[in-house]
Amino acid sequence: MAIFALIGPKGLYLLFAWLLSAAIGSWVSDRKGYGERLGLAFGLLLTVVGLAIVLLLPGRPGSAWKLEGPLPKRRGR
């Protein structure tokens, strides 16, 4: 019989923080022109510190970060 309730809420919150930092790091690094893999690697290996590193990277010339800004503009219909 397997027991699954040993992790607890703290472990679940840490898991969510780990996954969110990887996803957000991947999205931000892609917008900055470095590709998704760099942000994913930083987010998975260094968690929240990796996300901070990706946010501190400068945007490459011609990237969506430089052309549109940090957040994409909403497209009208």
Summary of the structure (lengths in Angstrom):
residues: 77
radius of gyration: 16.0
end to end distance: 54.5
largest distance: 56.2
contacts: 195
relative contact order: 0.14
helix: 65%
strand: 0%
